[in-house]
Amino acid sequence: MPRRTAKRFTKSEYEILKAMVTSLSYAEVARKTGFTIPYISRKVRDLYSRVYLSAWFDFRAMGLIQVFIEARYDERVVEALAETQLPYILSASHLFRGKRDTLLLYSLLPEPYVDKVVEAMPLEDKEVIIPLMYCRWRPDEAMLTRFAEGRIVGDVERIPEAYASVQVVEKVSALRVLPDEIDLAIFSKLLQNPYANLIDVARALGVRQQVVSYHFLRHVKPLWLFNAVALDFNPEEMPLKIYWIYVDSTESAKTLAKALVQTPYFPTAFVVSNDPKRVVAMATLPSHLELKALRALRSIDSVEDFEVHGIMECDVVLRWTLPSTGLVSEGTWIIEPLLRKLEELSSRL
């Protein structure tokens, strides 16, 4: 059976990939792997064609929460989104669910304004999904991930084993001082590329490099958790599917979300805050492993049911970062730019 969807890596690339999760510089990766900095620099650039990489922060400590908004698909909205970014909106995707198409938006929103933003969106049949506990696949610590014959693979049949043994450690975030514009410019850059040169931030803002370095070390780095990694599969050969999994308790949901991301085929899984017995899992399962993964799920007593909620289409995959200016003022997140754009979008429709 052909397995073209699994991209190849060298052993050294796999070791570098694992080190990249907990490193914000080529020098740190070099120290952890024993390779030279020029070699690391070259290999990291090569890896960008096979993985998605983004710095991952303690967003709640910044006063932001992750919000997914699913609504009836509207091509006019998609065309408008392709022309201009909406502040705080990080991605837009097209899901099909049988004969029903939906638009899935992912955002980071100031918590007090979530309801106001959702209400202002010119979309129909809106559903808001806010993660209670959000888990990401981490190649440096995933117990069901291994390197074999040039590929990064996962032992999906052992998901029940991981479910029985993983430890769920939840980070309790307290709101800290909100970022200023220099901090936000750094966050914006690192969300796109954890190894971005911060000199570019200094030039864009017209400040000295030492000022940017100070903000990075004092304000940004303390909120950095790790670098999130996801393997880049061909969506035509291995489409991303969103599973809704129903379990018997909130604790079971948290444990299952943690267990699923032990394989690279579940890059993300989270518990839904207003329905804490439901796990939303995003999966890119090779065809020869999908039945094995689903049988593994069925064998877990705490799992009551599951379904494919939607499948990602390939025609709409829009991604952005947080705008680096115009979102904070005097220690407060500003929501008016987003509301104005939503009002403009609504008038166009």
Protein Blocks (a to p, Z undefined) as FASTA:
>chain_A
ZZfklccddfklmmmmmmmmmccbfklmmmmnopafklmmmmmmmmmmmcccdddddfkl
nopacddddddddfklmmmmmmpccehiabdcdddehjaccddddddddfklmmmmmmmp
ccehiacdddfbdcdddfklpmkbcceehiacddfklmmmmmmmpccddddddddddddf
klmmmmmmmmmomkbcfklmmmmnopafklmmmmmmmmmmmmpnbdcddddddfklmccd
ddddddfbfklmmmmmmmmmmpfklmbccddfklmkbccddddddfklmmmmmmmmmmpm
klnbdcdfbdcdfkbccdddddfehkagehiacfklmmmmmmmmmmmZZ
